[in-house]
Amino acid sequence: MSFIAETPQPPYYAVIFTSVRTGGDDGYAETAARILALARQQPGFLGFESARDTGEGISVSYWASLEAIKAWRDRPEHRQAQAKATQWYASHRIRICRVERDY
Amino acid sequence: MSFIAETPQPPYYAVIFTSVRTGGDDGYAETAARILALARQQPGFLGFESARDTGEGISVSYWASLEAIKAWRDRPEHRQAQAKATQWYASHRIRICRVERDY
């Protein structure tokens, strides 16, 4: 699997998740891997890219539609993980974007 | 300066730059710092976030409009840096996005 996601022709959607981790693992790594595996099975999932540098990270997931993003957001396993955000992240921001061009 | 960009209320624009670096510096670090300093002075620049993990990186710059992105893309110093992309990156992809919601 290459690092750069093989997304289709635009338009499609991106969720940019920028975060600063708190110290310690606290179940984070295991949950992150499990949640990503679930996302990959979700209808409309197009790809995922992530990089983290000493606690500061950017993850981008790509989706076919806003509906697909909403369905994933509301999935119970994902909701449970979201509830731990304040434990795992000192700060974080989520941006929902429409990808208009890529090259 | 905090890691997470203090962007205004949407809508605004994001340029997601995903890349895999080649080995060696080859003027990269100096140019990257200079180009970012220039971008920050550009009209419509809203913010910048970047993370790199063993050569695989995601950088996101935020902009007020597509016109601001185009003006920055065409600035001569930026064009010169773009011409070195194949030297610095084994692969890279640029996605131009409209940020519709953030939280």
N, CA and C atoms of all chains as a GROMACS GRO file, in nm:
protein
  618
    1MET      N    1   0.085  -0.119   0.000
    1MET     CA    2   0.000   0.000   0.000
    1MET      C    3   0.089   0.124   0.000
    2SER      N    4   0.074   0.209  -0.100
    2SER     CA    5   0.160   0.327  -0.105
    2SER      C    6   0.106   0.435  -0.012
    3PHE      N    7   0.195   0.526   0.028
    3PHE     CA    8   0.158   0.630   0.125
    3PHE      C    9   0.053   0.724   0.070
    4ILE      N   10   0.069   0.763  -0.056
    4ILE     CA   11  -0.025   0.859  -0.116
    4ILE      C   12  -0.150   0.785  -0.163
    5ALA      N   13  -0.266   0.831  -0.116
    5ALA     CA   14  -0.392   0.762  -0.147
    5ALA      C   15  -0.425   0.771  -0.296
    6GLU      N   16  -0.469   0.659  -0.351
    6GLU     CA   17  -0.506   0.653  -0.493
    6GLU      C   18  -0.653   0.691  -0.508
    7THR      N   19  -0.680   0.817  -0.498
    7THR     CA   20  -0.817   0.867  -0.505
    7THR      C   21  -0.862   0.884  -0.650
    8PRO      N   22  -0.995   0.881  -0.673
    8PRO     CA   23  -1.047   0.896  -0.810
    8PRO      C   24  -1.045   1.042  -0.855
    9GLN      N   25  -1.098   1.065  -0.974
    9GLN     CA   26  -1.113   1.202  -1.026
    9GLN      C   27  -1.200   1.286  -0.932
   10PRO      N   28  -1.163   1.410  -0.902
   10PRO     CA   29  -1.253   1.497  -0.824
   10PRO      C   30  -1.383   1.523  -0.902
   11PRO      N   31  -1.488   1.567  -0.836
   11PRO     CA   32  -1.493   1.599  -0.693
   11PRO      C   33  -1.510   1.476  -0.603
   12TYR      N   34  -1.448   1.485  -0.486
   12TYR     CA   35  -1.474   1.391  -0.376
   12TYR      C   36  -1.448   1.471  -0.248
   13TYR      N   37  -1.451   1.405  -0.134
   13TYR     CA   38  -1.441   1.479  -0.008
   13TYR      C   39  -1.321   1.434   0.075
   14ALA      N   40  -1.269   1.528   0.154
   14ALA     CA   41  -1.157   1.498   0.244
   14ALA      C   42  -1.193   1.544   0.384
   15VAL      N   43  -1.154   1.465   0.482
   15VAL     CA   44  -1.164   1.505   0.622
   15VAL      C   45  -1.020   1.521   0.672
   16ILE      N   46  -0.982   1.646   0.700
   16ILE     CA   47  -0.848   1.674   0.752
   16ILE      C   48  -0.856   1.676   0.905
   17PHE      N   49  -0.784   1.586   0.969
   17PHE     CA   50  -0.784   1.576   1.115
   17PHE      C   51  -0.644   1.614   1.164
   18THR      N   52  -0.634   1.734   1.222
   18THR     CA   53  -0.505   1.784   1.272
   18THR      C   54  -0.508   1.773   1.424
   19SER      N   55  -0.401   1.719   1.484
   19SER     CA   56  -0.408   1.694   1.627
   19SER      C   57  -0.272   1.702   1.695
   20VAL      N   58  -0.277   1.731   1.823
   20VAL     CA   59  -0.160   1.722   1.910
   20VAL      C   60  -0.193   1.617   2.015
   21ARG      N   61  -0.111   1.512   2.024
   21ARG     CA   62  -0.136   1.403   2.118
   21ARG      C   63  -0.097   1.442   2.258
   22THR      N   64  -0.170   1.387   2.355
   22THR     CA   65  -0.124   1.392   2.494
   22THR      C   66  -0.014   1.287   2.510
   23GLY      N   67   0.056   1.286   2.621
   23GLY     CA   68   0.159   1.184   2.644
   23GLY      C   69   0.094   1.049   2.676
   24GLY      N   70   0.170   0.941   2.658
   24GLY     CA   71   0.120   0.808   2.694
   24GLY      C   72   0.032   0.750   2.586
   25ASP      N   73   0.017   0.619   2.586
   25ASP     CA   74  -0.061   0.555   2.481
   25ASP      C   75  -0.208   0.546   2.519
   26ASP      N   76  -0.236   0.487   2.637
   26ASP     CA   77  -0.372   0.487   2.689
   26ASP      C   78  -0.473   0.423   2.592
   27GLY      N   79  -0.431   0.316   2.526
   27GLY     CA   80  -0.522   0.246   2.434
   27GLY      C   81  -0.530   0.309   2.296
   28TYR      N   82  -0.453   0.416   2.275
   28TYR     CA   83  -0.464   0.492   2.150
   28TYR      C   84  -0.426   0.409   2.027
   29ALA      N   85  -0.306   0.350   2.028
   29ALA     CA   86  -0.254   0.283   1.908
   29ALA      C   87  -0.346   0.169   1.864
   30GLU      N   88  -0.390   0.091   1.959
   30GLU     CA   89  -0.477  -0.023   1.928
   30GLU      C   90  -0.610   0.027   1.869
   31THR      N   91  -0.667   0.130   1.933
   31THR     CA   92  -0.795   0.183   1.884
   31THR      C   93  -0.778   0.247   1.746
   32ALA      N   94  -0.671   0.322   1.728
   32ALA     CA   95  -0.649   0.389   1.599
   32ALA      C   96  -0.641   0.287   1.486
   33ALA      N   97  -0.570   0.177   1.508
   33ALA     CA   98  -0.557   0.074   1.406
   33ALA      C   99  -0.692   0.008   1.377
   34ARG      N  100  -0.768  -0.019   1.484
   34ARG     CA  101  -0.898  -0.085   1.467
   34ARG      C  102  -0.996   0.007   1.394
   35ILE      N  103  -0.995   0.134   1.430
   35ILE     CA  104  -1.087   0.231   1.370
   35ILE      C  105  -1.055   0.250   1.222
   36LEU      N  106  -0.926   0.253   1.189
   36LEU     CA  107  -0.888   0.267   1.048
   36LEU      C  108  -0.932   0.144   0.968
   37ALA      N  109  -0.916   0.026   1.026
   37ALA     CA  110  -0.960  -0.097   0.957
   37ALA      C  111  -1.111  -0.093   0.932
   38LEU      N  112  -1.187  -0.041   1.030
   38LEU     CA  113  -1.332  -0.028   1.011
   38LEU      C  114  -1.365   0.075   0.903
   39ALA      N  115  -1.293   0.188   0.905
   39ALA     CA  116  -1.318   0.294   0.806
   39ALA      C  117  -1.299   0.240   0.664
   40ARG      N  118  -1.196   0.157   0.646
   40ARG     CA  119  -1.166   0.102   0.513
   40ARG      C  120  -1.280   0.017   0.458
   41GLN      N  121  -1.363  -0.036   0.549
   41GLN     CA  122  -1.475  -0.120   0.506
   41GLN      C  123  -1.602  -0.037   0.483
   42GLN      N  124  -1.596   0.090   0.518
   42GLN     CA  125  -1.715   0.175   0.516
   42GLN      C  126  -1.752   0.211   0.371
   43PRO      N  127  -1.882   0.211   0.335
   43PRO     CA  128  -1.919   0.253   0.199
   43PRO      C  129  -1.872   0.397   0.172
   44GLY      N  130  -1.814   0.419   0.057
   44GLY     CA  131  -1.770   0.553   0.019
   44GLY      C  132  -1.631   0.589   0.065
   45PHE      N  133  -1.564   0.499   0.139
   45PHE     CA  134  -1.426   0.525   0.179
   45PHE      C  135  -1.336   0.518   0.056
   46LEU      N  136  -1.250   0.620   0.037
   46LEU     CA  137  -1.165   0.624  -0.083
   46LEU      C  138  -1.017   0.611  -0.052
   47GLY      N  139  -0.975   0.646   0.071
   47GLY     CA  140  -0.833   0.637   0.101
   47GLY      C  141  -0.799   0.711   0.228
   48PHE      N  142  -0.672   0.696   0.272
   48PHE     CA  143  -0.629   0.751   0.400
   48PHE      C  144  -0.479   0.781   0.393
   49GLU      N  145  -0.441   0.895   0.449
   49GLU     CA  146  -0.300   0.933   0.459
   49GLU      C  147  -0.277   0.989   0.599
   50SER      N  148  -0.163   0.961   0.658
   50SER     CA  149  -0.138   1.009   0.792
   50SER      C  150   0.011   1.028   0.816
   51ALA      N  151   0.048   1.135   0.887
   51ALA     CA  152   0.187   1.159   0.925
   51ALA      C  153   0.187   1.223   1.062
   52ARG      N  154   0.282   1.180   1.147
   52ARG     CA  155   0.291   1.239   1.281
   52ARG      C  156   0.437   1.263   1.314
   53ASP      N  157   0.463   1.379   1.372
   53ASP     CA  158   0.598   1.421   1.403
   53ASP      C  159   0.600   1.467   1.548
   54THR      N  160   0.662   1.388   1.635
   54THR     CA  161   0.670   1.420   1.779
   54THR      C  162   0.538   1.476   1.834
   55GLY      N  163   0.433   1.398   1.817
   55GLY     CA  164   0.306   1.431   1.880
   55GLY      C  165   0.212   1.516   1.796
   56GLU      N  166   0.268   1.583   1.694
   56GLU     CA  167   0.184   1.669   1.609
   56GLU      C  168   0.152   1.593   1.481
   57GLY      N  169   0.024   1.573   1.454
   57GLY     CA  170  -0.010   1.488   1.341
   57GLY      C  171  -0.119   1.543   1.251
   58ILE      N  172  -0.115   1.498   1.126
   58ILE     CA  173  -0.220   1.528   1.029
   58ILE      C  174  -0.263   1.396   0.968
   59SER      N  175  -0.393   1.367   0.972
   59SER     CA  176  -0.449   1.251   0.904
   59SER      C  177  -0.557   1.300   0.810
   60VAL      N  178  -0.558   1.248   0.690
   60VAL     CA  179  -0.660   1.286   0.594
   60VAL      C  180  -0.729   1.160   0.544
   61SER      N  181  -0.861   1.154   0.558
   61SER     CA  182  -0.936   1.044   0.498
   61SER      C  183  -1.017   1.102   0.382
   62TYR      N  184  -1.034   1.020   0.278
   62TYR     CA  185  -1.103   1.064   0.157
   62TYR      C  186  -1.230   0.984   0.140
   63TRP      N  187  -1.336   1.051   0.096
   63TRP     CA  188  -1.470   0.992   0.092
   63TRP      C  189  -1.542   1.034  -0.036
   64ALA      N  190  -1.636   0.948  -0.076
   64ALA     CA  191  -1.711   0.972  -0.200
   64ALA      C  192  -1.814   1.084  -0.186
   65SER      N  193  -1.865   1.104  -0.064
   65SER     CA  194  -1.975   1.200  -0.045
   65SER      C  195  -1.982   1.246   0.100
   66LEU      N  196  -2.055   1.354   0.125
   66LEU     CA  197  -2.079   1.400   0.261
   66LEU      C  198  -2.160   1.298   0.339
   67GLU      N  199  -2.250   1.228   0.270
   67GLU     CA  200  -2.333   1.126   0.334
   67GLU      C  201  -2.245   1.013   0.388
   68ALA      N  202  -2.144   0.975   0.309
   68ALA     CA  203  -2.053   0.869   0.354
   68ALA      C  204  -1.976   0.912   0.479
   69ILE      N  205  -1.937   1.041   0.484
   69ILE     CA  206  -1.865   1.094   0.601
   69ILE      C  207  -1.956   1.091   0.724
   70LYS      N  208  -2.082   1.131   0.704
   70LYS     CA  209  -2.178   1.132   0.817
   70LYS      C  210  -2.204   0.991   0.868
   71ALA      N  211  -2.222   0.896   0.776
   71ALA     CA  212  -2.249   0.758   0.816
   71ALA      C  213  -2.132   0.703   0.898
   72TRP      N  214  -2.010   0.736   0.857
   72TRP     CA  215  -1.891   0.691   0.930
   72TRP      C  216  -1.883   0.761   1.067
   73ARG      N  217  -1.909   0.889   1.070
   73ARG     CA  218  -1.905   0.964   1.197
   73ARG      C  219  -1.999   0.903   1.300
   74ASP      N  220  -2.116   0.857   1.253
   74ASP     CA  221  -2.220   0.810   1.344
   74ASP      C  222  -2.211   0.661   1.376
   75ARG      N  223  -2.116   0.591   1.318
   75ARG     CA  224  -2.104   0.448   1.347
   75ARG      C  225  -2.064   0.428   1.494
   76PRO      N  226  -2.134   0.340   1.566
   76PRO     CA  227  -2.114   0.330   1.711
   76PRO      C  228  -1.968   0.310   1.754
   77GLU      N  229  -1.894   0.224   1.687
   77GLU     CA  230  -1.754   0.202   1.726
   77GLU      C  231  -1.672   0.330   1.711
   78HIS      N  232  -1.707   0.408   1.608
   78HIS     CA  233  -1.637   0.534   1.586
   78HIS      C  234  -1.677   0.637   1.693
   79ARG      N  235  -1.805   0.640   1.727
   79ARG     CA  236  -1.853   0.730   1.833
   79ARG      C  237  -1.782   0.702   1.964
   80GLN      N  238  -1.763   0.574   1.995
   80GLN     CA  239  -1.693   0.537   2.120
   80GLN      C  240  -1.550   0.591   2.119
   81ALA      N  241  -1.484   0.580   2.004
   81ALA     CA  242  -1.347   0.632   1.993
   81ALA      C  243  -1.346   0.785   2.006
   82GLN      N  244  -1.444   0.850   1.941
   82GLN     CA  245  -1.452   0.997   1.947
   82GLN      C  246  -1.466   1.046   2.091
   83ALA      N  247  -1.534   0.966   2.174
   83ALA     CA  248  -1.557   1.005   2.313
   83ALA      C  249  -1.427   1.011   2.392
   84LYS      N  250  -1.321   0.948   2.343
   84LYS     CA  251  -1.192   0.948   2.412
   84LYS      C  252  -1.098   1.057   2.360
   85ALA      N  253  -1.148   1.141   2.270
   85ALA     CA  254  -1.063   1.241   2.206
   85ALA      C  255  -0.991   1.331   2.308
   86THR      N  256  -1.062   1.374   2.412
   86THR     CA  257  -0.999   1.467   2.507
   86THR      C  258  -0.890   1.399   2.589
   87GLN      N  259  -0.898   1.265   2.598
   87GLN     CA  260  -0.795   1.187   2.667
   87GLN      C  261  -0.668   1.176   2.581
   88TRP      N  262  -0.689   1.155   2.451
   88TRP     CA  263  -0.578   1.126   2.359
   88TRP      C  264  -0.515   1.251   2.298
   89TYR      N  265  -0.596   1.357   2.287
   89TYR     CA  266  -0.548   1.476   2.216
   89TYR      C  267  -0.549   1.598   2.307
   90ALA      N  268  -0.437   1.668   2.312
   90ALA     CA  269  -0.431   1.795   2.384
   90ALA      C  270  -0.513   1.899   2.309
   91SER      N  271  -0.512   1.888   2.175
   91SER     CA  272  -0.597   1.974   2.092
   91SER      C  273  -0.617   1.904   1.958
   92HIS      N  274  -0.727   1.933   1.894
   92HIS     CA  275  -0.749   1.874   1.761
   92HIS      C  276  -0.852   1.957   1.686
   93ARG      N  277  -0.846   1.945   1.554
   93ARG     CA  278  -0.940   2.018   1.470
   93ARG      C  279  -0.974   1.931   1.350
   94ILE      N  280  -1.101   1.934   1.312
   94ILE     CA  281  -1.149   1.854   1.200
   94ILE      C  282  -1.204   1.949   1.095
   95ARG      N  283  -1.159   1.930   0.971
   95ARG     CA  284  -1.209   2.013   0.861
   95ARG      C  285  -1.267   1.923   0.753
   96ILE      N  286  -1.390   1.952   0.714
   96ILE     CA  287  -1.459   1.876   0.611
   96ILE      C  288  -1.448   1.956   0.481
   97CYS      N  289  -1.390   1.893   0.379
   97CYS     CA  290  -1.356   1.966   0.256
   97CYS      C  291  -1.407   1.894   0.132
   98ARG      N  292  -1.436   1.973   0.032
   98ARG     CA  293  -1.467   1.919  -0.101
   98ARG      C  294  -1.342   1.934  -0.187
   99VAL      N  295  -1.288   1.822  -0.234
   99VAL     CA  296  -1.169   1.827  -0.319
   99VAL      C  297  -1.214   1.864  -0.459
  100GLU      N  298  -1.164   1.975  -0.509
  100GLU     CA  299  -1.211   2.024  -0.638
  100GLU      C  300  -1.115   1.991  -0.752
  101ARG      N  301  -0.985   1.985  -0.721
  101ARG     CA  302  -0.885   1.951  -0.822
  101ARG      C  303  -0.774   1.875  -0.756
  102ASP      N  304  -0.711   1.783  -0.830
  102ASP     CA  305  -0.586   1.726  -0.780
  102ASP      C  306  -0.494   1.696  -0.896
  103TYR      N  307  -0.365   1.689  -0.866
  103TYR     CA  308  -0.265   1.663  -0.969
  103TYR      C  309  -0.134   1.620  -0.904
  104MET      N  310   0.368   3.002   1.821
  104MET     CA  311   0.276   2.963   1.714
  104MET      C  312   0.230   2.820   1.740
  105SER      N  313   0.101   2.799   1.754
  105SER     CA  314   0.053   2.663   1.781
  105SER      C  315   0.049   2.582   1.652
  106PHE      N  316   0.054   2.450   1.668
  106PHE     CA  317   0.060   2.360   1.553
  106PHE      C  318  -0.067   2.369   1.467
  107ILE      N  319  -0.181   2.374   1.532
  107ILE     CA  320  -0.308   2.376   1.459
  107ILE      C  321  -0.338   2.519   1.412
  108ALA      N  322  -0.359   2.534   1.281
  108ALA     CA  323  -0.378   2.668   1.224
  108ALA      C  324  -0.508   2.731   1.273
  109GLU      N  325  -0.500   2.859   1.306
  109GLU     CA  326  -0.617   2.934   1.354
  109GLU      C  327  -0.690   2.994   1.235
  110THR      N  328  -0.762   2.910   1.165
  110THR     CA  329  -0.832   2.953   1.045
  110THR      C  330  -0.968   3.016   1.081
  111PRO      N  331  -1.020   3.101   0.990
  111PRO     CA  332  -1.149   3.168   1.018
  111PRO      C  333  -1.267   3.073   0.993
  112GLN      N  334  -1.385   3.126   1.007
  112GLN     CA  335  -1.507   3.051   0.974
  112GLN      C  336  -1.505   3.005   0.828
  113PRO      N  337  -1.544   2.881   0.799
  113PRO     CA  338  -1.557   2.839   0.659
  113PRO      C  339  -1.668   2.920   0.590
  114PRO      N  340  -1.671   2.925   0.457
  114PRO     CA  341  -1.580   2.854   0.368
  114PRO      C  342  -1.445   2.924   0.348
  115TYR      N  343  -1.342   2.843   0.331
  115TYR     CA  344  -1.211   2.889   0.287
  115TYR      C  345  -1.149   2.772   0.211
  116TYR      N  346  -1.024   2.782   0.172
  116TYR     CA  347  -0.965   2.678   0.087
  116TYR      C  348  -0.843   2.614   0.152
  117ALA      N  349  -0.820   2.489   0.118
  117ALA     CA  350  -0.704   2.416   0.168
  117ALA      C  351  -0.630   2.354   0.050
  118VAL      N  352  -0.498   2.357   0.056
  118VAL     CA  353  -0.414   2.284  -0.039
  118VAL      C  354  -0.345   2.173   0.040
  119ILE      N  355  -0.384   2.049   0.011
  119ILE     CA  356  -0.323   1.934   0.079
  119ILE      C  357  -0.209   1.885  -0.009
  120PHE      N  358  -0.088   1.888   0.045
  120PHE     CA  359   0.031   1.845  -0.028
  120PHE      C  360   0.085   1.720   0.041
  121THR      N  361   0.067   1.605  -0.023
  121THR     CA  362   0.113   1.478   0.033
  121THR      C  363   0.236   1.435  -0.045
  122SER      N  364   0.342   1.395   0.025
  122SER     CA  365   0.466   1.367  -0.047
  122SER      C  366   0.551   1.261   0.019
  123VAL      N  367   0.634   1.199  -0.062
  123VAL     CA  368   0.738   1.108  -0.014
  123VAL      C  369   0.870   1.169  -0.059
  124ARG      N  370   0.959   1.199   0.037
  124ARG     CA  371   1.087   1.262   0.007
  124ARG      C  372   1.186   1.162  -0.051
  125THR      N  373   1.271   1.212  -0.140
  125THR     CA  374   1.388   1.134  -0.180
  125THR      C  375   1.490   1.144  -0.066
  126GLY      N  376   1.596   1.067  -0.070
  126GLY     CA  377   1.700   1.077   0.033
  126GLY      C  378   1.783   1.203   0.014
  127GLY      N  379   1.851   1.248   0.115
  127GLY     CA  380   1.941   1.363   0.105
  127GLY      C  381   1.867   1.494   0.113
  128ASP      N  382   1.938   1.600   0.149
  128ASP     CA  383   1.871   1.729   0.165
  128ASP      C  384   1.865   1.805   0.034
  129ASP      N  385   1.982   1.826  -0.030
  129ASP     CA  386   1.986   1.884  -0.163
  129ASP      C  387   1.919   2.021  -0.169
  130GLY      N  388   1.938   2.100  -0.064
  130GLY     CA  389   1.881   2.235  -0.061
  130GLY      C  390   1.736   2.241  -0.018
  131TYR      N  391   1.681   2.126   0.017
  131TYR     CA  392   1.538   2.119   0.048
  131TYR      C  393   1.499   2.202   0.171
  132ALA      N  394   1.566   2.175   0.283
  132ALA     CA  395   1.525   2.238   0.410
  132ALA      C  396   1.530   2.390   0.401
  133GLU      N  397   1.637   2.442   0.344
  133GLU     CA  398   1.653   2.587   0.332
  133GLU      C  399   1.542   2.645   0.243
  134THR      N  400   1.518   2.579   0.130
  134THR     CA  401   1.415   2.628   0.037
  134THR      C  402   1.276   2.619   0.101
  135ALA      N  403   1.248   2.507   0.168
  135ALA     CA  404   1.116   2.489   0.229
  135ALA      C  405   1.089   2.600   0.331
  136ALA      N  406   1.189   2.635   0.411
  136ALA     CA  407   1.172   2.740   0.512
  136ALA      C  408   1.150   2.876   0.446
  137ARG      N  409   1.227   2.902   0.339
  137ARG     CA  410   1.216   3.030   0.270
  137ARG      C  411   1.080   3.043   0.202
  138ILE      N  412   1.036   2.934   0.138
  138ILE     CA  413   0.909   2.936   0.065
  138ILE      C  414   0.792   2.954   0.162
  139LEU      N  415   0.800   2.890   0.279
  139LEU     CA  416   0.693   2.906   0.377
  139LEU      C  417   0.688   3.050   0.428
  140ALA      N  418   0.806   3.110   0.450
  140ALA     CA  419   0.810   3.250   0.495
  140ALA      C  420   0.745   3.342   0.390
  141LEU      N  421   0.771   3.314   0.262
  141LEU     CA  422   0.709   3.392   0.154
  141LEU      C  423   0.557   3.370   0.151
  142ALA      N  424   0.514   3.244   0.167
  142ALA     CA  425   0.371   3.213   0.163
  142ALA      C  426   0.297   3.292   0.271
  143ARG      N  427   0.359   3.301   0.389
  143ARG     CA  428   0.294   3.371   0.501
  143ARG      C  429   0.268   3.518   0.471
  144GLN      N  430   0.348   3.576   0.377
  144GLN     CA  431   0.330   3.717   0.341
  144GLN      C  432   0.231   3.735   0.226
  145GLN      N  433   0.187   3.625   0.169
  145GLN     CA  434   0.104   3.628   0.049
  145GLN      C  435  -0.039   3.673   0.084
  146PRO      N  436  -0.102   3.759   0.002
  146PRO     CA  437  -0.242   3.796   0.031
  146PRO      C  438  -0.331   3.671   0.032
  147GLY      N  439  -0.417   3.661   0.130
  147GLY     CA  440  -0.511   3.549   0.138
  147GLY      C  441  -0.457   3.427   0.210
  148PHE      N  442  -0.331   3.431   0.253
  148PHE     CA  443  -0.276   3.318   0.330
  148PHE      C  444  -0.342   3.314   0.467
  149LEU      N  445  -0.392   3.197   0.509
  149LEU     CA  446  -0.463   3.186   0.637
  149LEU      C  447  -0.391   3.101   0.739
  150GLY      N  448  -0.304   3.009   0.694
  150GLY     CA  449  -0.238   2.924   0.792
  150GLY      C  450  -0.170   2.806   0.727
  151PHE      N  451  -0.093   2.732   0.807
  151PHE     CA  452  -0.012   2.621   0.755
  151PHE      C  453   0.007   2.517   0.864
  152GLU      N  454  -0.005   2.390   0.824
  152GLU     CA  455   0.020   2.278   0.916
  152GLU      C  456   0.102   2.175   0.840
  153SER      N  457   0.197   2.111   0.907
  153SER     CA  458   0.282   2.014   0.839
  153SER      C  459   0.329   1.907   0.936
  154ALA      N  460   0.333   1.783   0.890
  154ALA     CA  461   0.388   1.672   0.970
  154ALA      C  462   0.458   1.577   0.875
  155ARG      N  463   0.575   1.527   0.919
  155ARG     CA  464   0.648   1.432   0.835
  155ARG      C  465   0.700   1.320   0.923
  156ASP      N  466   0.688   1.198   0.873
  156ASP     CA  467   0.725   1.079   0.948
  156ASP      C  468   0.812   0.993   0.856
  157THR      N  469   0.942   0.990   0.885
  157THR     CA  470   1.038   0.912   0.805
  157THR      C  471   1.012   0.925   0.654
  158GLY      N  472   1.013   1.049   0.608
  158GLY     CA  473   1.008   1.073   0.464
  158GLY      C  474   0.869   1.091   0.406
  159GLU      N  475   0.767   1.044   0.479
  159GLU     CA  476   0.629   1.057   0.429
  159GLU      C  477   0.564   1.176   0.499
  160GLY      N  478   0.519   1.273   0.420
  160GLY     CA  479   0.470   1.395   0.482
  160GLY      C  480   0.339   1.446   0.427
  161ILE      N  481   0.269   1.520   0.512
  161ILE     CA  482   0.148   1.591   0.471
  161ILE      C  483   0.163   1.736   0.516
  162SER      N  484   0.147   1.828   0.422
  162SER     CA  485   0.146   1.971   0.455
  162SER      C  486   0.015   2.027   0.403
  163VAL      N  487  -0.049   2.109   0.484
  163VAL     CA  488  -0.174   2.172   0.442
  163VAL      C  489  -0.159   2.323   0.458
  164SER      N  490  -0.183   2.396   0.350
  164SER     CA  491  -0.188   2.542   0.362
  164SER      C  492  -0.332   2.585   0.340
  165TYR      N  493  -0.371   2.692   0.410
  165TYR     CA  494  -0.509   2.740   0.405
  165TYR      C  495  -0.512   2.879   0.344
  166TRP      N  496  -0.614   2.902   0.263
  166TRP     CA  497  -0.621   3.024   0.182
  166TRP      C  498  -0.764   3.079   0.178
  167ALA      N  499  -0.772   3.210   0.157
  167ALA     CA  500  -0.903   3.276   0.156
  167ALA      C  501  -0.982   3.247   0.029
  168SER      N  502  -0.914   3.218  -0.083
  168SER     CA  503  -0.984   3.203  -0.211
  168SER      C  504  -0.899   3.122  -0.309
  169LEU      N  505  -0.962   3.074  -0.415
  169LEU     CA  506  -0.888   3.007  -0.522
  169LEU      C  507  -0.793   3.104  -0.591
  170GLU      N  508  -0.832   3.230  -0.599
  170GLU     CA  509  -0.746   3.331  -0.662
  170GLU      C  510  -0.616   3.347  -0.583
  171ALA      N  511  -0.628   3.345  -0.451
  171ALA     CA  512  -0.508   3.357  -0.367
  171ALA      C  513  -0.415   3.237  -0.390
  172ILE      N  514  -0.472   3.118  -0.405
  172ILE     CA  515  -0.392   2.997  -0.431
  172ILE      C  516  -0.320   3.009  -0.565
  173LYS      N  517  -0.392   3.058  -0.666
  173LYS     CA  518  -0.332   3.072  -0.800
  173LYS      C  519  -0.220   3.175  -0.799
  174ALA      N  520  -0.243   3.287  -0.730
  174ALA     CA  521  -0.140   3.392  -0.724
  174ALA      C  522  -0.013   3.338  -0.658
  175TRP      N  523  -0.030   3.258  -0.554
  175TRP     CA  524   0.085   3.199  -0.485
  175TRP      C  525   0.154   3.096  -0.575
  176ARG      N  526   0.074   3.013  -0.641
  176ARG     CA  527   0.132   2.911  -0.731
  176ARG      C  528   0.220   2.975  -0.838
  177ASP      N  529   0.180   3.093  -0.887
  177ASP     CA  530   0.249   3.156  -0.999
  177ASP      C  531   0.361   3.251  -0.957
  178ARG      N  532   0.381   3.268  -0.829
  178ARG     CA  533   0.489   3.359  -0.785
  178ARG      C  534   0.624   3.300  -0.825
  179PRO      N  535   0.711   3.381  -0.886
  179PRO     CA  536   0.835   3.327  -0.944
  179PRO      C  537   0.919   3.244  -0.847
  180GLU      N  538   0.938   3.290  -0.724
  180GLU     CA  539   1.020   3.213  -0.628
  180GLU      C  540   0.957   3.076  -0.601
  181HIS      N  541   0.823   3.072  -0.602
  181HIS     CA  542   0.753   2.946  -0.579
  181HIS      C  543   0.766   2.856  -0.701
  182ARG      N  544   0.756   2.913  -0.819
  182ARG     CA  545   0.774   2.838  -0.944
  182ARG      C  546   0.912   2.773  -0.949
  183GLN      N  547   1.014   2.848  -0.907
  183GLN     CA  548   1.151   2.792  -0.905
  183GLN      C  549   1.159   2.670  -0.813
  184ALA      N  550   1.094   2.680  -0.697
  184ALA     CA  551   1.095   2.568  -0.603
  184ALA      C  552   1.018   2.449  -0.662
  185GLN      N  553   0.903   2.477  -0.725
  185GLN     CA  554   0.822   2.370  -0.786
  185GLN      C  555   0.903   2.292  -0.889
  186ALA      N  556   0.994   2.362  -0.959
  186ALA     CA  557   1.073   2.297  -1.064
  186ALA      C  558   1.167   2.192  -1.006
  187LYS      N  559   1.193   2.198  -0.874
  187LYS     CA  560   1.282   2.100  -0.811
  187LYS      C  561   1.206   1.984  -0.749
  188ALA      N  562   1.076   1.980  -0.770
  188ALA     CA  563   0.993   1.877  -0.704
  188ALA      C  564   1.040   1.736  -0.733
  189THR      N  565   1.076   1.708  -0.858
  189THR     CA  566   1.115   1.570  -0.891
  189THR      C  567   1.247   1.531  -0.825
  190GLN      N  568   1.329   1.633  -0.790
  190GLN     CA  569   1.455   1.609  -0.721
  190GLN      C  570   1.430   1.575  -0.573
  191TRP      N  571   1.335   1.647  -0.514
  191TRP     CA  572   1.311   1.637  -0.369
  191TRP      C  573   1.210   1.529  -0.332
  192TYR      N  574   1.118   1.499  -0.425
  192TYR     CA  575   1.010   1.406  -0.391
  192TYR      C  576   1.011   1.285  -0.483
  193ALA      N  577   1.005   1.168  -0.422
  193ALA     CA  578   0.990   1.044  -0.499
  193ALA      C  579   0.850   1.039  -0.559
  194SER      N  580   0.753   1.092  -0.486
  194SER     CA  581   0.617   1.106  -0.537
  194SER      C  582   0.548   1.215  -0.457
  195HIS      N  583   0.451   1.278  -0.517
  195HIS     CA  584   0.375   1.379  -0.445
  195HIS      C  585   0.241   1.401  -0.514
  196ARG      N  586   0.147   1.453  -0.437
  196ARG     CA  587   0.014   1.482  -0.491
  196ARG      C  588  -0.039   1.608  -0.423
  197ILE      N  589  -0.104   1.690  -0.503
  197ILE     CA  590  -0.160   1.816  -0.453
  197ILE      C  591  -0.310   1.812  -0.473
  198ARG      N  592  -0.384   1.842  -0.367
  198ARG     CA  593  -0.530   1.847  -0.376
  198ARG      C  594  -0.580   1.984  -0.333
  199ILE      N  595  -0.659   2.045  -0.419
  199ILE     CA  596  -0.716   2.178  -0.390
  199ILE      C  597  -0.858   2.156  -0.341
  200CYS      N  598  -0.886   2.206  -0.221
  200CYS     CA  599  -1.013   2.174  -0.155
  200CYS      C  600  -1.083   2.300  -0.105
  201ARG      N  601  -1.213   2.291  -0.100
  201ARG     CA  602  -1.293   2.395  -0.036
  201ARG      C  603  -1.334   2.343   0.101
  202VAL      N  604  -1.293   2.413   0.206
  202VAL     CA  605  -1.329   2.371   0.342
  202VAL      C  606  -1.471   2.418   0.368
  203GLU      N  607  -1.559   2.324   0.394
  203GLU     CA  608  -1.701   2.358   0.410
  203GLU      C  609  -1.743   2.368   0.556
  204ARG      N  610  -1.680   2.288   0.642
  204ARG     CA  611  -1.713   2.292   0.785
  204ARG      C  612  -1.586   2.263   0.863
  205ASP      N  613  -1.575   2.322   0.982
  205ASP     CA  614  -1.469   2.276   1.072
  205ASP      C  615  -1.517   2.288   1.215
  206TYR      N  616  -1.454   2.211   1.302
  206TYR     CA  617  -1.491   2.210   1.445
  206TYR      C  618  -1.379   2.144   1.525
   0.00000   0.00000   0.00000
